[in-house]
Structure formats: C-alpha cells, structure tokens
Amino acid sequence: MKAFYYVYRVGDRAPTIKHATISEAHAEATRLATQHPSSTFEILQCLGITQTFKPSTVWLDGYSPSNSF
C-alpha cells in the first residue's frame, strides 16, 4: 500500500479526502488557504494503518453478561 496525504484545517473535524501525491495535497491546501485566509491548513501523510479483526471487550467492576441475569 502506498502512503497518501490528507489536508487538515486546524481546529476542524478530521479530514476525509485522500490525496495520492504530496503535490495534489499541496495544491488543495493552497486552494483552501486562499478561500479561508485566516485558517491554517496542515498536510498530513498517512504512514501506517492499524486494524483488528477480533474485537474484545473489557468489562468494568467485575461485570460480565454471564453473571448479570
């Protein structure tokens, strides 16, 4: 999998659009900064992804479904 880039407007919600190259991300950050001159935009590179396929639950205070009924 190749690295990709996000453009993040500082203080806003998490970015969702992936850019394939740093040049595309830079062009988008520049475009957005022109439209929103008082905002700061960061170019973020995703270097890795972590995922789990087996969920697990940690029960608090000794609770578990087997002893709750």
C-alpha positions in Angstrom: 0.0 0.0 0.0 1.3 3.4 -0.9 1.3 6.3 1.5 -1.3 9.0 1.0 -2.0 12.5 2.2 -4.7 14.5 3.9 -5.2 18.2 4.2 -6.4 19.2 7.6 -7.9 22.6 8.6 -6.6 23.1 12.1 -9.4 23.1 14.6 -11.9 21.5 12.2 -13.2 17.9 12.0 -10.9 15.1 10.8 -10.1 15.1 7.1 -11.7 12.5 4.8 -10.3 13.2 1.4 -7.2 11.2 0.4 -4.7 12.7 -2.0 -2.4 10.3 -3.8 0.6 12.6 -4.0 2.1 15.4 -1.9 1.7 17.7 -4.9 -2.1 17.1 -5.0 -2.3 17.7 -1.3 -0.2 20.9 -1.6 -2.4 22.2 -4.4 -5.5 21.5 -2.3 -4.0 23.1 0.8 -3.1 26.2 -1.2 -6.6 26.4 -2.7 -8.3 26.1 0.7 -5.9 28.7 2.3 -6.8 31.1 -0.5 -10.5 30.7 0.2 -10.0 30.8 4.0 -7.1 33.3 4.6 -7.5 33.2 8.4 -7.2 29.4 8.7 -4.2 27.2 8.9 -4.0 24.0 6.8 -1.7 21.1 7.5 -0.6 18.4 5.0 -0.6 15.1 6.8 0.9 11.9 5.5 -0.5 8.5 6.5 2.4 6.2 7.1 0.5 3.2 8.5 -2.9 1.7 9.4 -3.7 -0.4 12.4 -6.7 -2.7 12.3 -8.1 -5.5 14.4 -10.2 -8.4 13.1 -11.1 -9.9 16.5 -12.9 -7.5 18.8 -12.5 -7.9 22.6 -14.5 -6.4 25.5 -13.1 -5.3 28.8 -15.8 -5.5 31.5 -15.6 -2.9 34.3 -16.2 -3.5 38.0 -16.4 -7.3 37.7 -19.5 -7.1 35.4 -20.0 -9.6 32.6 -23.1 -10.8 30.7 -22.8 -14.3 32.2 -23.3 -13.1 35.8 -25.7 -10.2 35.2 -29.0 -12.2 35.0 
